[in-house]
Amino acid sequence: MLSVIIPTDGVEQTAVATLAALVPGAAAGIIREVLLVDGTRNGVIERVADVAGCRFIGYEGSTQGAALAAGALQARSQWLLFLPAGAVLETGWINETSQFIQAVSASGRDRAAVFSYARSPYADTSFRDVFRAVARKLLGPQPDQGLLIARDHYDRIGGYPPQARRSEARLLRRLGRSSRTMLHSRIVMVG
């Protein structure tokens, strides 16, 4: 049902945290495949993918957009879930994601979804965190909230531009408020 695409920066800890949170989704049958996308060529993520039973995708380029575009290009499912490394989905995401996919498929309307952002209760609050909270209120969802989108919809709006700076934010803006749903399930960034 879903291809989960996780761009990494060659860091094992954040990738493993996200993979661990996805295990219940794989057990429930909602996740068809997980793609770990990495351009560092240090071999760490390739080993993690091998141990976890994921697909490893190496890519050329220096932008996050290049990683996301490379993952989307290789994904096999009709629905794509983009998650940053270090993103942990809280309980309830499986049912809500399944219901969202069914509702969008039945309606025939293009819709995408992002998860509700929650700060880790163990993180220290910095000025940067306060700034991001204000930005979420004023500008809408940020790239660290993940993105759930049908492949057809993703392709129609042009996907992630590989060479553009801040391609994740650009794609969220192209979706607009009217075709974007905020899921109740929360996403927490660790690491």
Disulfide bonds with the S-S distance in Angstrom:
none
